[in-house]
Amino acid sequence: MHNPLQQKLLAGKTAKLMSLRLSHHIDVVQMLKVAGFDGFYIDAEHGMYSLRDISDLCQMAHACGLTPWVRVHSATVGAIGPVLDAGALGIILPHVNNPQEAAQAVALCRYPPLGHRSMAALGPPSAYQRVPAKESFAQRNAAVMVVAMIETQAGLDQAQAIAAVPGVDALMMGPMDLSLELGVPGELRHPRILAAYDISLQAAMAAGKHFVCGDAGGPPVAQLVAHGARVLLGSNDANYLLQALSQAAQSLEREALGSTH
């Protein structure tokens, strides 16, 4: 078991992700591979995904050499365990307020003695191959990444402590929810949001962890990359589809207007 995105980061390269909010069909994974993405995350916090959907998308990701992450809704056995058994190689935990919550998520993603994950011997994580338990535990513990989202004032205040939790691999911002928390709803380039990104990025870098950056809010991606961020997050499938459809409709309108002159 290996994590292609993780290996790319270990090699000092950047990695490109996007999120799935509405796509359920496995063909989208092949399209992401052709488009040049290194992976994706399934938004099980806001998207309508069944465990069967998650498993199908994760298994296709493995077949295509992409890394599948899943954003769960909470740090519970029921939310995290089945998703990992379905083949997810990363768990994004939203609304992390303190290091204790981050540590709880890590424990649910790791086998003993590093955590409390329950073992499913045969399944997507093992590609249905029989691997000695000791070897399998080590491989799976190493391959699964844990990403803590900073999207509350409490989390921002504790960003350094959250990043320092052993087993947390990266910090990620939730600019929309954070803007609500900070009293500047929807102002994703507000100075307070920009400052929050700076605090979280510095916390991640100081702890030797990764920082997930995107263009949904905060400073320009190039600025974040210049300061050490290497996990680049694009938009979600709904936004990309709407943009493409809008451009197509506008193009047809221009052609129709041109034909009348």
Buried (B, 14 or more C-beta within 10 A) or exposed (E): BEBBBBBBBEEEEEBBBBBBBEBBEBEBBBEBBEEEBBBBBBBBBEBEBEEEBBBBBBBBBBEBEBBBBBBBEBBEEEBBBBBBBBBBBBBBBBBBBBBEBBBBBBBBBBBEEBBBBEEBEEBBBBEEEEBEEEEBBBBBBEBBBBBBBBBBBBBBBBBBBBBBBEBBBBBBBBBBBBBBBBEBEEBBEBEBBBBBBBBBBBBBBEBEBBBBBBBBBBBEBEBBBEBBBBBBBBBBBBBBEEEEEEEEEEEEEEEEEEEEE
